[in-house]
Amino acid sequence: MFTTLVSTKILAEQLDGTWVVVDCRYDLKNEAWGRGQYLEGHVPGAVYASLSHDLSAPPSGSNGRHPLPCAEEMEATFGRLGIAPGAQVVAYDQDAGAYASRLWWMLRYMGHDAVAVLDGGWAKWVREGRAARAGEQTPPAAVFSGRRRKELRVLVDEVARMLDDPRVLLVDARAADRFEGTNEPIDRTPGHIPGAVNHFYRRNVTEDGVMLPPDRLREQFAETLGDRSPDHVVMYCGSGVTACHNLLAMAHAGLHGTKLYPGSWSEWSGNPDRPVETGPSVTRKPS
């Protein structure tokens, strides 16, 4: 069972239909781009899942840009993608796994551990000259039944209560300029949740989008987390997507217990009554 990453070599040896392969390519500025890329060419046997249509609930204007679907909706989606209980799932996107990791986290949240992200994604697959297929592929539907692991997530009201708890560390996965509030191309309000520190998810990978070795990941997260154990950390980002990449990297490095705030900055900043902070990280010491 693969639970964090799988190599292109191993996936190429497993294209007999026993694994479920999901193409998660996406562009925040053009939501139709990913499906178009999939139709032009994808890993043979892969089915497409859109971040906005398959891996998110409809936004209400106050629940963030990519709200987490309810358990029943996730079960229906996973079944439509052909994911049966116990099936090995491999998710991939254009390169580093930012969007694929959202599906990885959602399946784990629903109790499905046999899910991994393709290391290096479609870009590495193409560089290596591996097989591709064009057009739509529809796998046989499955009956997915899961159990939510509520301990893996926190809600916005819980985050608000954590602001006064120095034992908890909020970690923001966005780029430094968005975290600091000097640039905000997507959400209406710049900045970050007060007390949060920054760990840009692209730090987890090489320039080619391949995940760093576990020992290097542990070093980097130690710089970010300080003395805090992973189970006293909450990860967020812009809309609950790239934060999952940090969680994937932590799991690959053997760091477990960190929670996700799925609503993330787009939900938090959607209410003008919630406090906002700008500027670089200022780490609070745990008491």
N, C-alpha and C positions, 0 to 999 in steps of 0.2 A: 504494500500500500504506500503510495506517494502522498505526502501530506503538506509539503511546502513547494518544492520545485521539482521539475522533471526536465531532463535534457532533450535537445532535439534528436539526438541519436536514439535515445530510448523510445521517444514517441514514434519515430520513424519505423521502429520495429514492432509497434503495437497498433497498426492501422487495419486490423482485421475486424473491426466493428465491436470488439468486446469493451473497449473504452469509449467514454463519451467525450468528444472534443468540442469545445465551445469557443467560437471566435467572438471576441469582445471588442474589436477595434472601434474606436469612437473619436470624434472631434467635438470639443465643447462649443466651437464656433460654427459647426455645420453638422447637425445630428444625422443627416442622411449620408455623410461621407463613409462611415464604417460599413454600412450595408452595401454601398456601392463597391467598396474595396473587396468585400467578401464575395460579391457576385463575379468580380473580375478574376479572383483567384484566392483559394484558401487551402488549408490542410485537408487532404482527402477525408471525407466523412464528417467534417465539422459542420455544426449548426450555428447559426448566428444569433447572438443575444445583444440587444441594444441597451445601453445604459439608461436612456430616457424612457424607453417603452417596455423593457422587460425586467430591468434591475432596479427600477424606481417606481414609486407611486406618484400619482398626479400631484404637483405642488399646489398648495392652497393660497400661497402668498405669505404665509406665516410659518410654514413647516420646512423651509429650506428648498434649495433648488432640485435636489434628488432625494426626496423622502424615502425612507425604508418602507417597502410594502408590508402589509400585514402577513401573518403566518400563512393564512389560507391562500393569499395571492402568490406567495413564494412557492408553496407546494404545487399550485397549478402551473406556474411557470416552469419549475424544475421538471415536472411530469411531462410537459409539452416539449421540453428540450431532450427528453428521453432518459432522464436520470432516475434510475430505480435505486432503492435502498442498497447500499453496499457497492454500487458501481464506481469504478475509478473514473474520475472526471479530470480532464486537463483543460484549463482555460488559457487563452493567449490573447494578446492584442498586438499593436503595431511594433512595440519594442520592449520597454522596461517592465510592463505588467501593471501599470497604474490602474487600468480599467479591469483587467482580468482579476486583479486582487480583490475587487469589489465582489465579484461572483465567488471567489475563494472564501471571503469572510462570510458572505450570506449563507453559503452551504454549511460552513462550520457552525454558524449561529443556529441553524436548523438541525444540528446534530449529525451532519454528514462529514466525516473526517477524511474520506478518500477523495480528496481534491487537491490538485497541485497546479501551479502556474508554469507555463512553458518558459524556461529560462532564455532570455534574449528575444522571445516572441517571434512574430512573423518576419521581422527584419533578419534575424539570424537564420531562420528557416530558409529564406530566399537566398541569403549569401552563400549558404552551403549547397544550393542547387537541388533542394529536395522536391519531392513530388507535390504538385498542386492541381487543384480541380476548380473549374469555373461553374457558375450557376448555383441554384438553390438546392440544398439537400435537407430533407425532412426525415428525421429518425422516427422509428416507431415510438408512439407515446408510451409513457410508463406511469405507474402510480407511485408518486413520491409521498412518503409519510415521515415527517420529522418532529422533533421536540425542540422547542425554543430553549436556547441557553441564555436566559435573561441576564445571567451574571457577566456576559460578554459586552453588554451595552449599558449606557447611561442616558437618561432623558434630560431635557433642557432644565427642568426644575432641580434635578439632582446636581447638575453642573453649577447652577446658581448657588446652591448650598455649599458647594466645595470651595468657593472663592475665599471663604474665611477659614479653611482647613489647611494649614501648612503641611500636613502629612501627604496631601494629594498634589500631584504635578500634572498640569495640563500641557500637552505637547502639540504644537501646530505643524502640520506637514507641508504647508504652502512655502513658496519661495520667499526669501528674506524680505524682498521689497514689498510684497503683499502683507506679510506678517507685521512689518514695521509701519505700514500705512503710507509709504511713499508712492505706491502704485496700486490701484485697485481697478482692474479692467472688467470685472464681472459683477461684483456685489456693490450695492449702493453706498455702503459705509466702509471706509478703510480702517485698518487696525486689527487688533486681536483681542481675545478674551483676557481680562486682567489677570496677571500672574503667570500667564502661559510662557513657555519657551519654544524656540523654533528648532525643528529638525526637518529640513527640506527632504522630501522623499527621494529626490534624484541623488542624494548622497549615498544611497544604498546600492547603486549600480555603477558600472564602468561607463565610459563614453559610448560603448556599443550596446548598452542596455542589459548587460549580463550582471547578475547579482554578485556582489563582493563575497569573498570567503567568510564563513561564520566568525572566525577570530577577528577579522577586521570590522565586521558589523558589531561585534560585542564591544570593541574598543570605541567605536563611534557613539554607540548608544550609552556607554558609560560616561562619555563626555557630556552628553545631553541630560541624562538622568541623575548624575551625581551619585549620592548614597542611597537613593530611593530604589526599592525593589520594584520590579515590573507591575506587581499587583496593586501598587499605589499610584499608577499612572493612567491617565485618560488621553487617548489620541483623538485629534480632530483635524479638519482641514477646511476647505471651502464648502463642500457639500457632502462629506462622508465618503469620498472615493479614494483620493490619494492617501488619506490616513490609513486605509486598509493596506497600502503598500508598506508603510512603516510596520504595521502589525505582522505582515508576511515576513518582512526582513527580520523582525525580532524573533518570530517563531523559528525561522531558519537558523538563527543564531542560538537557539535554545533558551530564549527569554520569553516566558509565558505569564499570562495573568493580566496583561494590559487590556483595558476596556476601550470601546469605541463610542464616541458621541456622534451618532449618525447625522443629526441635524446640522452640526458644525457651524462654521461662521455665517453661512447664509441664513440659517435659522436664528442664531443668536443675535445677529445684527439687524434682523428684520423687525425687532421690537426696540423702538427708540428709548424705552425705559431701562434697557439693560446696559450696564456699564461697558465702556470701550477703552482700550489702552492702545497707544502707539509707541513707536520706538523699538530699540533692540531688546533682546531677552535680558531679563534680570532675574536670576535664579533665586527662589526663596529657599531657605534652609528648613528642612523638616524639624519639627519639635519632638 
